[in-house]
């Protein structure tokens, strides 16, 4: 990729349960199976987009139980940082 993107992936420090707690604590960012909208969306690939992928291949691709993918929308940076920060604190 030669240019930037509004899609980022990151891992939550903890288990899948911890990751779900983080996702459920978000107030501004919506959980979705599909990414790419004017609104910020987040997904858990292991249980959505890649749920049918073999475990060995998921591992090879770096898709694990605490990975999330965030598609940044048009909200202000401060609002997004506040939402992410608050959810991470929980």
PDB file of N, CA, C and O in Angstrom:
ATOM      1  N   UNK A   1       0.849  -1.168   0.000  1.00  0.00           N
ATOM      2  CA  UNK A   1       0.000   0.000   0.000  1.00  0.00           C
ATOM      3  C   UNK A   1       0.896   1.232   0.000  1.00  0.00           C
ATOM      4  O   UNK A   1       1.786   1.360   0.841  1.00  0.00           O
ATOM      5  N   UNK A   2       0.669   2.094  -0.899  1.00  0.00           N
ATOM      6  CA  UNK A   2       1.509   3.279  -1.026  1.00  0.00           C
ATOM      7  C   UNK A   2       0.951   4.478  -0.276  1.00  0.00           C
ATOM      8  O   UNK A   2       1.688   5.417   0.025  1.00  0.00           O
ATOM      9  N   UNK A   3      -0.294   4.458   0.019  1.00  0.00           N
ATOM     10  CA  UNK A   3      -0.922   5.585   0.706  1.00  0.00           C
ATOM     11  C   UNK A   3      -1.586   5.092   1.972  1.00  0.00           C
ATOM     12  O   UNK A   3      -1.741   3.890   2.185  1.00  0.00           O
ATOM     13  N   UNK A   4      -1.967   6.017   2.790  1.00  0.00           N
ATOM     14  CA  UNK A   4      -2.603   5.681   4.052  1.00  0.00           C
ATOM     15  C   UNK A   4      -3.993   5.107   3.877  1.00  0.00           C
ATOM     16  O   UNK A   4      -4.523   5.031   2.769  1.00  0.00           O
ATOM     17  N   UNK A   5      -4.556   4.714   4.974  1.00  0.00           N
ATOM     18  CA  UNK A   5      -5.884   4.123   4.974  1.00  0.00           C
ATOM     19  C   UNK A   5      -6.599   4.532   6.254  1.00  0.00           C
ATOM     20  O   UNK A   5      -5.970   4.982   7.212  1.00  0.00           O
ATOM     21  N   UNK A   6      -7.875   4.376   6.261  1.00  0.00           N
ATOM     22  CA  UNK A   6      -8.651   4.641   7.478  1.00  0.00           C
ATOM     23  C   UNK A   6      -8.937   3.357   8.238  1.00  0.00           C
ATOM     24  O   UNK A   6      -9.732   3.361   9.178  1.00  0.00           O
ATOM     25  N   UNK A   7      -8.312   2.276   7.851  1.00  0.00           N
ATOM     26  CA  UNK A   7      -8.500   0.988   8.501  1.00  0.00           C
ATOM     27  C   UNK A   7      -7.246   0.622   9.274  1.00  0.00           C
ATOM     28  O   UNK A   7      -6.145   0.619   8.724  1.00  0.00           O
ATOM     29  N   UNK A   8      -7.420   0.312  10.556  1.00  0.00           N
ATOM     30  CA  UNK A   8      -6.296  -0.133  11.370  1.00  0.00           C
ATOM     31  C   UNK A   8      -6.709  -1.386  12.130  1.00  0.00           C
ATOM     32  O   UNK A   8      -7.885  -1.597  12.426  1.00  0.00           O
ATOM     33  N   UNK A   9      -5.729  -2.196  12.434  1.00  0.00           N
ATOM     34  CA  UNK A   9      -5.961  -3.396  13.240  1.00  0.00           C
ATOM     35  C   UNK A   9      -5.062  -3.306  14.460  1.00  0.00           C
ATOM     36  O   UNK A   9      -3.919  -2.857  14.372  1.00  0.00           O
ATOM     37  N   UNK A  10      -5.587  -3.737  15.597  1.00  0.00           N
ATOM     38  CA  UNK A  10      -4.781  -3.763  16.807  1.00  0.00           C
ATOM     39  C   UNK A  10      -5.299  -4.856  17.725  1.00  0.00           C
ATOM     40  O   UNK A  10      -6.423  -5.338  17.586  1.00  0.00           O
ATOM     41  N   UNK A  11      -4.446  -5.232  18.669  1.00  0.00           N
ATOM     42  CA  UNK A  11      -4.801  -6.304  19.596  1.00  0.00           C
ATOM     43  C   UNK A  11      -5.058  -5.726  20.981  1.00  0.00           C
ATOM     44  O   UNK A  11      -4.370  -4.810  21.431  1.00  0.00           O
ATOM     45  N   UNK A  12      -6.057  -6.280  21.638  1.00  0.00           N
ATOM     46  CA  UNK A  12      -6.357  -5.946  23.020  1.00  0.00           C
ATOM     47  C   UNK A  12      -5.513  -6.843  23.903  1.00  0.00           C
ATOM     48  O   UNK A  12      -5.423  -8.049  23.669  1.00  0.00           O
ATOM     49  N   UNK A  13      -4.901  -6.266  24.905  1.00  0.00           N
ATOM     50  CA  UNK A  13      -4.069  -7.042  25.824  1.00  0.00           C
ATOM     51  C   UNK A  13      -4.989  -7.855  26.728  1.00  0.00           C
ATOM     52  O   UNK A  13      -5.558  -7.324  27.682  1.00  0.00           O
ATOM     53  N   UNK A  14      -5.133  -9.129  26.430  1.00  0.00           N
ATOM     54  CA  UNK A  14      -6.006  -9.988  27.214  1.00  0.00           C
ATOM     55  C   UNK A  14      -6.617 -11.076  26.368  1.00  0.00           C
ATOM     56  O   UNK A  14      -6.116 -11.414  25.295  1.00  0.00           O
ATOM     57  N   UNK A  15      -7.699 -11.613  26.864  1.00  0.00           N
ATOM     58  CA  UNK A  15      -8.378 -12.742  26.233  1.00  0.00           C
ATOM     59  C   UNK A  15      -9.465 -12.271  25.273  1.00  0.00           C
ATOM     60  O   UNK A  15      -9.676 -11.072  25.093  1.00  0.00           O
ATOM     61  N   UNK A  16     -10.153 -13.239  24.660  1.00  0.00           N
ATOM     62  CA  UNK A  16     -11.290 -12.898  23.815  1.00  0.00           C
ATOM     63  C   UNK A  16     -12.388 -12.246  24.655  1.00  0.00           C
ATOM     64  O   UNK A  16     -13.059 -11.323  24.192  1.00  0.00           O
ATOM     65  N   UNK A  17     -12.570 -12.716  25.869  1.00  0.00           N
ATOM     66  CA  UNK A  17     -13.564 -12.108  26.761  1.00  0.00           C
ATOM     67  C   UNK A  17     -13.213 -10.649  27.048  1.00  0.00           C
ATOM     68  O   UNK A  17     -14.093  -9.789  27.048  1.00  0.00           O
ATOM     69  N   UNK A  18     -11.934 -10.367  27.292  1.00  0.00           N
ATOM     70  CA  UNK A  18     -11.496  -8.989  27.509  1.00  0.00           C
ATOM     71  C   UNK A  18     -11.743  -8.138  26.264  1.00  0.00           C
ATOM     72  O   UNK A  18     -12.137  -6.976  26.360  1.00  0.00           O
ATOM     73  N   UNK A  19     -11.509  -8.728  25.113  1.00  0.00           N
ATOM     74  CA  UNK A  19     -11.727  -8.023  23.852  1.00  0.00           C
ATOM     75  C   UNK A  19     -13.204  -7.696  23.669  1.00  0.00           C
ATOM     76  O   UNK A  19     -13.547  -6.590  23.252  1.00  0.00           O
ATOM     77  N   UNK A  20     -14.083  -8.651  23.978  1.00  0.00           N
ATOM     78  CA  UNK A  20     -15.522  -8.397  23.895  1.00  0.00           C
ATOM     79  C   UNK A  20     -15.949  -7.311  24.885  1.00  0.00           C
ATOM     80  O   UNK A  20     -16.802  -6.484  24.562  1.00  0.00           O
ATOM     81  N   UNK A  21     -15.374  -7.306  26.068  1.00  0.00           N
ATOM     82  CA  UNK A  21     -15.681  -6.257  27.051  1.00  0.00           C
ATOM     83  C   UNK A  21     -15.293  -4.889  26.507  1.00  0.00           C
ATOM     84  O   UNK A  21     -16.038  -3.921  26.658  1.00  0.00           O
ATOM     85  N   UNK A  22     -14.116  -4.809  25.868  1.00  0.00           N
ATOM     86  CA  UNK A  22     -13.685  -3.562  25.238  1.00  0.00           C
ATOM     87  C   UNK A  22     -14.682  -3.134  24.164  1.00  0.00           C
ATOM     88  O   UNK A  22     -15.125  -1.986  24.149  1.00  0.00           O
ATOM     89  N   UNK A  23     -15.036  -4.052  23.268  1.00  0.00           N
ATOM     90  CA  UNK A  23     -15.963  -3.730  22.182  1.00  0.00           C
ATOM     91  C   UNK A  23     -17.310  -3.260  22.728  1.00  0.00           C
ATOM     92  O   UNK A  23     -17.880  -2.290  22.229  1.00  0.00           O
ATOM     93  N   UNK A  24     -17.811  -3.937  23.738  1.00  0.00           N
ATOM     94  CA  UNK A  24     -19.116  -3.586  24.304  1.00  0.00           C
ATOM     95  C   UNK A  24     -19.090  -2.279  25.083  1.00  0.00           C
ATOM     96  O   UNK A  24     -20.138  -1.674  25.306  1.00  0.00           O
ATOM     97  N   UNK A  25     -17.914  -1.836  25.498  1.00  0.00           N
ATOM     98  CA  UNK A  25     -17.794  -0.584  26.242  1.00  0.00           C
ATOM     99  C   UNK A  25     -17.753   0.639  25.326  1.00  0.00           C
ATOM    100  O   UNK A  25     -17.904   1.767  25.794  1.00  0.00           O
ATOM    101  N   UNK A  26     -17.551   0.424  24.033  1.00  0.00           N
ATOM    102  CA  UNK A  26     -17.525   1.546  23.090  1.00  0.00           C
ATOM    103  C   UNK A  26     -18.909   2.178  22.998  1.00  0.00           C
ATOM    104  O   UNK A  26     -19.918   1.474  22.955  1.00  0.00           O
ATOM    105  N   UNK A  27     -18.953   3.497  22.969  1.00  0.00           N
ATOM    106  CA  UNK A  27     -20.231   4.201  22.884  1.00  0.00           C
ATOM    107  C   UNK A  27     -20.430   4.901  21.550  1.00  0.00           C
ATOM    108  O   UNK A  27     -21.549   4.955  21.040  1.00  0.00           O
ATOM    109  N   UNK A  28     -19.362   5.437  20.979  1.00  0.00           N
ATOM    110  CA  UNK A  28     -19.451   6.161  19.718  1.00  0.00           C
ATOM    111  C   UNK A  28     -19.232   5.230  18.528  1.00  0.00           C
ATOM    112  O   UNK A  28     -19.933   5.323  17.520  1.00  0.00           O
ATOM    113  N   UNK A  29     -18.276   4.353  18.648  1.00  0.00           N
ATOM    114  CA  UNK A  29     -17.906   3.437  17.569  1.00  0.00           C
ATOM    115  C   UNK A  29     -18.819   2.214  17.616  1.00  0.00           C
ATOM    116  O   UNK A  29     -18.964   1.576  18.659  1.00  0.00           O
ATOM    117  N   UNK A  30     -19.428   1.896  16.480  1.00  0.00           N
ATOM    118  CA  UNK A  30     -20.345   0.765  16.406  1.00  0.00           C
ATOM    119  C   UNK A  30     -19.637  -0.526  16.019  1.00  0.00           C
ATOM    120  O   UNK A  30     -18.718  -0.522  15.200  1.00  0.00           O
ATOM    121  N   UNK A  31     -20.072  -1.626  16.616  1.00  0.00           N
ATOM    122  CA  UNK A  31     -19.597  -2.949  16.234  1.00  0.00           C
ATOM    123  C   UNK A  31     -20.339  -3.356  14.963  1.00  0.00           C
ATOM    124  O   UNK A  31     -21.557  -3.200  14.869  1.00  0.00           O
ATOM    125  N   UNK A  32     -19.602  -3.873  13.997  1.00  0.00           N
ATOM    126  CA  UNK A  32     -20.209  -4.248  12.722  1.00  0.00           C
ATOM    127  C   UNK A  32     -19.437  -5.394  12.094  1.00  0.00           C
ATOM    128  O   UNK A  32     -18.262  -5.601  12.398  1.00  0.00           O
ATOM    129  N   UNK A  33     -20.093  -6.133  11.224  1.00  0.00           N
ATOM    130  CA  UNK A  33     -19.417  -7.189  10.460  1.00  0.00           C
ATOM    131  C   UNK A  33     -18.766  -6.621   9.209  1.00  0.00           C
ATOM    132  O   UNK A  33     -17.838  -7.222   8.666  1.00  0.00           O
ATOM    133  N   UNK A  34     -19.240  -5.474   8.748  1.00  0.00           N
ATOM    134  CA  UNK A  34     -18.731  -4.851   7.530  1.00  0.00           C
ATOM    135  C   UNK A  34     -18.089  -3.517   7.879  1.00  0.00           C
ATOM    136  O   UNK A  34     -18.591  -2.774   8.723  1.00  0.00           O
ATOM    137  N   UNK A  35     -16.991  -3.226   7.231  1.00  0.00           N
ATOM    138  CA  UNK A  35     -16.281  -1.985   7.500  1.00  0.00           C
ATOM    139  C   UNK A  35     -16.336  -1.085   6.280  1.00  0.00           C
ATOM    140  O   UNK A  35     -16.514  -1.550   5.154  1.00  0.00           O
ATOM    141  N   UNK A  36     -16.181   0.208   6.520  1.00  0.00           N
ATOM    142  CA  UNK A  36     -16.156   1.160   5.413  1.00  0.00           C
ATOM    143  C   UNK A  36     -17.442   1.949   5.363  1.00  0.00           C
ATOM    144  O   UNK A  36     -18.384   1.550   4.679  1.00  0.00           O
ATOM    145  N   UNK A  37     -17.502   3.055   6.068  1.00  0.00           N
ATOM    146  CA  UNK A  37     -18.693   3.880   6.141  1.00  0.00           C
ATOM    147  C   UNK A  37     -18.247   5.270   6.561  1.00  0.00           C
ATOM    148  O   UNK A  37     -17.074   5.477   6.873  1.00  0.00           O
ATOM    149  N   UNK A  38     -19.150   6.204   6.571  1.00  0.00           N
ATOM    150  CA  UNK A  38     -18.847   7.533   7.082  1.00  0.00           C
ATOM    151  C   UNK A  38     -18.756   7.516   8.603  1.00  0.00           C
ATOM    152  O   UNK A  38     -18.203   8.436   9.206  1.00  0.00           O
ATOM    153  N   UNK A  39     -19.296   6.475   9.222  1.00  0.00           N
ATOM    154  CA  UNK A  39     -19.266   6.305  10.668  1.00  0.00           C
ATOM    155  C   UNK A  39     -18.179   5.302  11.028  1.00  0.00           C
ATOM    156  O   UNK A  39     -17.953   4.332  10.305  1.00  0.00           O
ATOM    157  N   UNK A  40     -17.513   5.542  12.145  1.00  0.00           N
ATOM    158  CA  UNK A  40     -16.481   4.607  12.587  1.00  0.00           C
ATOM    159  C   UNK A  40     -17.112   3.290  13.012  1.00  0.00           C
ATOM    160  O   UNK A  40     -18.101   3.261  13.745  1.00  0.00           O
ATOM    161  N   UNK A  41     -16.516   2.200  12.531  1.00  0.00           N
ATOM    162  CA  UNK A  41     -17.009   0.855  12.804  1.00  0.00           C
ATOM    163  C   UNK A  41     -15.848  -0.018  13.256  1.00  0.00           C
ATOM    164  O   UNK A  41     -14.701   0.210  12.872  1.00  0.00           O
ATOM    165  N   UNK A  42     -16.152  -1.010  14.069  1.00  0.00           N
ATOM    166  CA  UNK A  42     -15.128  -1.928  14.561  1.00  0.00           C
ATOM    167  C   UNK A  42     -15.657  -3.353  14.461  1.00  0.00           C
ATOM    168  O   UNK A  42     -16.854  -3.597  14.612  1.00  0.00           O
ATOM    169  N   UNK A  43     -14.754  -4.283  14.208  1.00  0.00           N
ATOM    170  CA  UNK A  43     -15.159  -5.673  14.081  1.00  0.00           C
ATOM    171  C   UNK A  43     -14.144  -6.594  14.752  1.00  0.00           C
ATOM    172  O   UNK A  43     -12.990  -6.227  14.972  1.00  0.00           O
ATOM    173  N   UNK A  44     -14.605  -7.787  15.066  1.00  0.00           N
ATOM    174  CA  UNK A  44     -13.774  -8.834  15.663  1.00  0.00           C
ATOM    175  C   UNK A  44     -13.655  -9.931  14.608  1.00  0.00           C
ATOM    176  O   UNK A  44     -14.536 -10.785  14.509  1.00  0.00           O
ATOM    177  N   UNK A  45     -12.573  -9.920  13.814  1.00  0.00           N
ATOM    178  CA  UNK A  45     -12.463 -10.829  12.671  1.00  0.00           C
ATOM    179  C   UNK A  45     -12.608 -12.314  12.995  1.00  0.00           C
ATOM    180  O   UNK A  45     -13.177 -13.065  12.202  1.00  0.00           O
ATOM    181  N   UNK A  46     -12.100 -12.747  14.153  1.00  0.00           N
ATOM    182  CA  UNK A  46     -12.154 -14.170  14.484  1.00  0.00           C
ATOM    183  C   UNK A  46     -13.577 -14.703  14.513  1.00  0.00           C
ATOM    184  O   UNK A  46     -13.821 -15.845  14.124  1.00  0.00           O
ATOM    185  N   UNK A  47     -14.511 -13.892  14.967  1.00  0.00           N
ATOM    186  CA  UNK A  47     -15.899 -14.354  15.092  1.00  0.00           C
ATOM    187  C   UNK A  47     -16.819 -13.799  14.011  1.00  0.00           C
ATOM    188  O   UNK A  47     -18.016 -14.087  14.012  1.00  0.00           O
ATOM    189  N   UNK A  48     -16.268 -12.998  13.080  1.00  0.00           N
ATOM    190  CA  UNK A  48     -17.117 -12.438  12.024  1.00  0.00           C
ATOM    191  C   UNK A  48     -16.541 -12.760  10.651  1.00  0.00           C
ATOM    192  O   UNK A  48     -16.811 -13.828  10.101  1.00  0.00           O
ATOM    193  N   UNK A  49     -15.765 -11.864  10.103  1.00  0.00           N
ATOM    194  CA  UNK A  49     -15.292 -11.984   8.724  1.00  0.00           C
ATOM    195  C   UNK A  49     -14.443 -13.219   8.465  1.00  0.00           C
ATOM    196  O   UNK A  49     -14.419 -13.723   7.343  1.00  0.00           O
ATOM    197  N   UNK A  50     -13.744 -13.717   9.484  1.00  0.00           N
ATOM    198  CA  UNK A  50     -12.863 -14.864   9.300  1.00  0.00           C
ATOM    199  C   UNK A  50     -13.295 -16.070  10.142  1.00  0.00           C
ATOM    200  O   UNK A  50     -12.486 -16.951  10.432  1.00  0.00           O
ATOM    201  N   UNK A  51     -14.555 -16.104  10.526  1.00  0.00           N
ATOM    202  CA  UNK A  51     -15.033 -17.188  11.392  1.00  0.00           C
ATOM    203  C   UNK A  51     -14.955 -18.561  10.721  1.00  0.00           C
ATOM    204  O   UNK A  51     -14.823 -19.574  11.409  1.00  0.00           O
ATOM    205  N   UNK A  52     -15.035 -18.608   9.407  1.00  0.00           N
ATOM    206  CA  UNK A  52     -14.996 -19.895   8.710  1.00  0.00           C
ATOM    207  C   UNK A  52     -13.588 -20.287   8.260  1.00  0.00           C
ATOM    208  O   UNK A  52     -13.398 -21.341   7.654  1.00  0.00           O
ATOM    209  N   UNK A  53     -12.611 -19.446   8.553  1.00  0.00           N
ATOM    210  CA  UNK A  53     -11.231 -19.738   8.159  1.00  0.00           C
ATOM    211  C   UNK A  53     -10.617 -20.721   9.147  1.00  0.00           C
ATOM    212  O   UNK A  53     -10.806 -20.595  10.357  1.00  0.00           O
ATOM    213  N   UNK A  54      -9.889 -21.688   8.635  1.00  0.00           N
ATOM    214  CA  UNK A  54      -9.208 -22.689   9.446  1.00  0.00           C
ATOM    215  C   UNK A  54      -8.308 -22.013  10.486  1.00  0.00           C
ATOM    216  O   UNK A  54      -7.662 -21.007  10.194  1.00  0.00           O
ATOM    217  N   UNK A  55      -8.272 -22.569  11.693  1.00  0.00           N
ATOM    218  CA  UNK A  55      -7.502 -21.993  12.803  1.00  0.00           C
ATOM    219  C   UNK A  55      -6.026 -21.828  12.463  1.00  0.00           C
ATOM    220  O   UNK A  55      -5.418 -20.824  12.836  1.00  0.00           O
ATOM    221  N   UNK A  56      -5.445 -22.788  11.767  1.00  0.00           N
ATOM    222  CA  UNK A  56      -4.032 -22.696  11.402  1.00  0.00           C
ATOM    223  C   UNK A  56      -3.780 -21.528  10.457  1.00  0.00           C
ATOM    224  O   UNK A  56      -2.780 -20.823  10.594  1.00  0.00           O
ATOM    225  N   UNK A  57      -4.675 -21.322   9.503  1.00  0.00           N
ATOM    226  CA  UNK A  57      -4.525 -20.218   8.567  1.00  0.00           C
ATOM    227  C   UNK A  57      -4.731 -18.881   9.284  1.00  0.00           C
ATOM    228  O   UNK A  57      -4.007 -17.919   9.031  1.00  0.00           O
ATOM    229  N   UNK A  58      -5.727 -18.827  10.184  1.00  0.00           N
ATOM    230  CA  UNK A  58      -5.919 -17.600  10.971  1.00  0.00           C
ATOM    231  C   UNK A  58      -4.644 -17.252  11.724  1.00  0.00           C
ATOM    232  O   UNK A  58      -4.223 -16.095  11.749  1.00  0.00           O
ATOM    233  N   UNK A  59      -4.044 -18.243  12.326  1.00  0.00           N
ATOM    234  CA  UNK A  59      -2.810 -18.029  13.074  1.00  0.00           C
ATOM    235  C   UNK A  59      -1.707 -17.517  12.156  1.00  0.00           C
ATOM    236  O   UNK A  59      -0.981 -16.586  12.506  1.00  0.00           O
ATOM    237  N   UNK A  60      -1.589 -18.119  10.999  1.00  0.00           N
ATOM    238  CA  UNK A  60      -0.580 -17.697  10.018  1.00  0.00           C
ATOM    239  C   UNK A  60      -0.810 -16.253   9.583  1.00  0.00           C
ATOM    240  O   UNK A  60       0.144 -15.513   9.340  1.00  0.00           O
ATOM    241  N   UNK A  61      -2.070 -15.857   9.487  1.00  0.00           N
ATOM    242  CA  UNK A  61      -2.422 -14.495   9.067  1.00  0.00           C
ATOM    243  C   UNK A  61      -2.378 -13.484  10.208  1.00  0.00           C
ATOM    244  O   UNK A  61      -2.535 -12.284   9.983  1.00  0.00           O
ATOM    245  N   UNK A  62      -2.165 -13.965  11.431  1.00  0.00           N
ATOM    246  CA  UNK A  62      -2.113 -13.068  12.582  1.00  0.00           C
ATOM    247  C   UNK A  62      -3.481 -12.682  13.121  1.00  0.00           C
ATOM    248  O   UNK A  62      -3.627 -11.686  13.828  1.00  0.00           O
ATOM    249  N   UNK A  63      -4.472 -13.479  12.779  1.00  0.00           N
ATOM    250  CA  UNK A  63      -5.837 -13.209  13.243  1.00  0.00           C
ATOM    251  C   UNK A  63      -6.072 -14.063  14.477  1.00  0.00           C
ATOM    252  O   UNK A  63      -6.188 -15.285  14.387  1.00  0.00           O
ATOM    253  N   UNK A  64      -6.142 -13.414  15.621  1.00  0.00           N
ATOM    254  CA  UNK A  64      -6.310 -14.142  16.873  1.00  0.00           C
ATOM    255  C   UNK A  64      -7.513 -13.598  17.658  1.00  0.00           C
ATOM    256  O   UNK A  64      -8.200 -12.683  17.203  1.00  0.00           O
ATOM    257  N   UNK A  65      -7.751 -14.163  18.817  1.00  0.00           N
ATOM    258  CA  UNK A  65      -8.952 -13.843  19.596  1.00  0.00           C
ATOM    259  C   UNK A  65      -8.989 -12.428  20.154  1.00  0.00           C
ATOM    260  O   UNK A  65     -10.051 -11.959  20.563  1.00  0.00           O
ATOM    261  N   UNK A  66      -7.848 -11.735  20.179  1.00  0.00           N
ATOM    262  CA  UNK A  66      -7.859 -10.386  20.723  1.00  0.00           C
ATOM    263  C   UNK A  66      -7.581  -9.311  19.668  1.00  0.00           C
ATOM    264  O   UNK A  66      -7.296  -8.163  20.008  1.00  0.00           O
ATOM    265  N   UNK A  67      -7.666  -9.685  18.399  1.00  0.00           N
ATOM    266  CA  UNK A  67      -7.481  -8.741  17.302  1.00  0.00           C
ATOM    267  C   UNK A  67      -8.808  -8.064  16.959  1.00  0.00           C
ATOM    268  O   UNK A  67      -9.848  -8.718  16.881  1.00  0.00           O
ATOM    269  N   UNK A  68      -8.759  -6.752  16.756  1.00  0.00           N
ATOM    270  CA  UNK A  68      -9.918  -6.010  16.267  1.00  0.00           C
ATOM    271  C   UNK A  68      -9.481  -5.164  15.081  1.00  0.00           C
ATOM    272  O   UNK A  68      -8.310  -4.807  14.951  1.00  0.00           O
ATOM    273  N   UNK A  69     -10.442  -4.849  14.218  1.00  0.00           N
ATOM    274  CA  UNK A  69     -10.191  -3.981  13.065  1.00  0.00           C
ATOM    275  C   UNK A  69     -11.112  -2.788  13.176  1.00  0.00           C
ATOM    276  O   UNK A  69     -12.322  -2.932  13.351  1.00  0.00           O
ATOM    277  N   UNK A  70     -10.525  -1.603  13.071  1.00  0.00           N
ATOM    278  CA  UNK A  70     -11.261  -0.350  13.202  1.00  0.00           C
ATOM    279  C   UNK A  70     -11.224   0.402  11.886  1.00  0.00           C
ATOM    280  O   UNK A  70     -10.156   0.657  11.329  1.00  0.00           O
ATOM    281  N   UNK A  71     -12.395   0.749  11.399  1.00  0.00           N
ATOM    282  CA  UNK A  71     -12.535   1.581  10.220  1.00  0.00           C
ATOM    283  C   UNK A  71     -12.951   2.965  10.705  1.00  0.00           C
ATOM    284  O   UNK A  71     -14.061   3.148  11.205  1.00  0.00           O
ATOM    285  N   UNK A  72     -12.052   3.937  10.554  1.00  0.00           N
ATOM    286  CA  UNK A  72     -12.280   5.281  11.082  1.00  0.00           C
ATOM    287  C   UNK A  72     -13.198   6.063  10.141  1.00  0.00           C
ATOM    288  O   UNK A  72     -12.975   6.120   8.932  1.00  0.00           O
ATOM    289  N   UNK A  73     -14.222   6.655  10.722  1.00  0.00           N
ATOM    290  CA  UNK A  73     -15.178   7.444   9.961  1.00  0.00           C
ATOM    291  C   UNK A  73     -14.893   8.934  10.057  1.00  0.00           C
ATOM    292  O   UNK A  73     -13.739   9.354  10.145  1.00  0.00           O
ATOM    293  N   UNK A  74     -15.950   9.721  10.040  1.00  0.00           N
ATOM    294  CA  UNK A  74     -15.820  11.172   9.983  1.00  0.00           C
ATOM    295  C   UNK A  74     -15.950  11.872  11.334  1.00  0.00           C
ATOM    296  O   UNK A  74     -15.987  13.101  11.384  1.00  0.00           O
ATOM    297  N   UNK A  75     -16.020  11.121  12.417  1.00  0.00           N
ATOM    298  CA  UNK A  75     -16.111  11.738  13.732  1.00  0.00           C
ATOM    299  C   UNK A  75     -14.811  12.497  14.029  1.00  0.00           C
ATOM    300  O   UNK A  75     -13.789  12.264  13.385  1.00  0.00           O
ATOM    301  N   UNK A  76     -14.859  13.390  14.991  1.00  0.00           N
ATOM    302  CA  UNK A  76     -13.643  14.124  15.349  1.00  0.00           C
ATOM    303  C   UNK A  76     -12.659  13.185  16.032  1.00  0.00           C
ATOM    304  O   UNK A  76     -13.050  12.232  16.707  1.00  0.00           O
ATOM    305  N   UNK A  77     -11.398  13.468  15.847  1.00  0.00           N
ATOM    306  CA  UNK A  77     -10.340  12.651  16.439  1.00  0.00           C
ATOM    307  C   UNK A  77     -10.498  12.607  17.957  1.00  0.00           C
ATOM    308  O   UNK A  77     -10.365  11.543  18.563  1.00  0.00           O
ATOM    309  N   UNK A  78     -10.779  13.744  18.571  1.00  0.00           N
ATOM    310  CA  UNK A  78     -10.921  13.781  20.028  1.00  0.00           C
ATOM    311  C   UNK A  78     -12.046  12.880  20.514  1.00  0.00           C
ATOM    312  O   UNK A  78     -11.899  12.198  21.528  1.00  0.00           O
ATOM    313  N   UNK A  79     -13.169  12.870  19.799  1.00  0.00           N
ATOM    314  CA  UNK A  79     -14.290  12.008  20.192  1.00  0.00           C
ATOM    315  C   UNK A  79     -13.919  10.529  20.080  1.00  0.00           C
ATOM    316  O   UNK A  79     -14.264   9.729  20.949  1.00  0.00           O
ATOM    317  N   UNK A  80     -13.221  10.176  19.016  1.00  0.00           N
ATOM    318  CA  UNK A  80     -12.803   8.786  18.831  1.00  0.00           C
ATOM    319  C   UNK A  80     -11.789   8.366  19.894  1.00  0.00           C
ATOM    320  O   UNK A  80     -11.887   7.272  20.449  1.00  0.00           O
ATOM    321  N   UNK A  81     -10.825   9.226  20.175  1.00  0.00           N
ATOM    322  CA  UNK A  81      -9.827   8.915  21.195  1.00  0.00           C
ATOM    323  C   UNK A  81     -10.461   8.771  22.568  1.00  0.00           C
ATOM    324  O   UNK A  81     -10.068   7.905  23.351  1.00  0.00           O
ATOM    325  N   UNK A  82     -11.438   9.613  22.862  1.00  0.00           N
ATOM    326  CA  UNK A  82     -12.142   9.525  24.134  1.00  0.00           C
ATOM    327  C   UNK A  82     -12.890   8.198  24.241  1.00  0.00           C
ATOM    328  O   UNK A  82     -12.837   7.533  25.275  1.00  0.00           O
ATOM    329  N   UNK A  83     -13.584   7.818  23.173  1.00  0.00           N
ATOM    330  CA  UNK A  83     -14.334   6.562  23.183  1.00  0.00           C
ATOM    331  C   UNK A  83     -13.406   5.367  23.347  1.00  0.00           C
ATOM    332  O   UNK A  83     -13.663   4.490  24.171  1.00  0.00           O
ATOM    333  N   UNK A  84     -12.331   5.328  22.568  1.00  0.00           N
ATOM    334  CA  UNK A  84     -11.379   4.230  22.651  1.00  0.00           C
ATOM    335  C   UNK A  84     -10.708   4.184  24.036  1.00  0.00           C
ATOM    336  O   UNK A  84     -10.567   3.119  24.637  1.00  0.00           O
ATOM    337  N   UNK A  85     -10.304   5.354  24.517  1.00  0.00           N
ATOM    338  CA  UNK A  85      -9.640   5.428  25.826  1.00  0.00           C
ATOM    339  C   UNK A  85     -10.536   4.969  26.959  1.00  0.00           C
ATOM    340  O   UNK A  85     -10.101   4.231  27.843  1.00  0.00           O
ATOM    341  N   UNK A  86     -11.797   5.408  26.936  1.00  0.00           N
ATOM    342  CA  UNK A  86     -12.740   4.996  27.972  1.00  0.00           C
ATOM    343  C   UNK A  86     -12.990   3.495  27.948  1.00  0.00           C
ATOM    344  O   UNK A  86     -13.060   2.854  28.996  1.00  0.00           O
ATOM    345  N   UNK A  87     -13.123   2.940  26.750  1.00  0.00           N
ATOM    346  CA  UNK A  87     -13.365   1.495  26.629  1.00  0.00           C
ATOM    347  C   UNK A  87     -12.144   0.698  27.087  1.00  0.00           C
ATOM    348  O   UNK A  87     -12.288  -0.359  27.701  1.00  0.00           O
ATOM    349  N   UNK A  88     -10.945   1.199  26.792  1.00  0.00           N
ATOM    350  CA  UNK A  88      -9.734   0.498  27.219  1.00  0.00           C
ATOM    351  C   UNK A  88      -9.556   0.541  28.732  1.00  0.00           C
ATOM    352  O   UNK A  88      -9.038  -0.408  29.321  1.00  0.00           O
ATOM    353  N   UNK A  89      -9.978   1.630  29.364  1.00  0.00           N
ATOM    354  CA  UNK A  89      -9.855   1.750  30.809  1.00  0.00           C
ATOM    355  C   UNK A  89     -10.721   0.733  31.550  1.00  0.00           C
ATOM    356  O   UNK A  89     -10.384   0.316  32.658  1.00  0.00           O
ATOM    357  N   UNK A  90     -11.817   0.342  30.946  1.00  0.00           N
ATOM    358  CA  UNK A  90     -12.727  -0.629  31.579  1.00  0.00           C
ATOM    359  C   UNK A  90     -12.091  -1.975  31.566  1.00  0.00           C
ATOM    360  O   UNK A  90     -12.682  -2.941  32.049  1.00  0.00           O
TER     361      UNK A  90
END
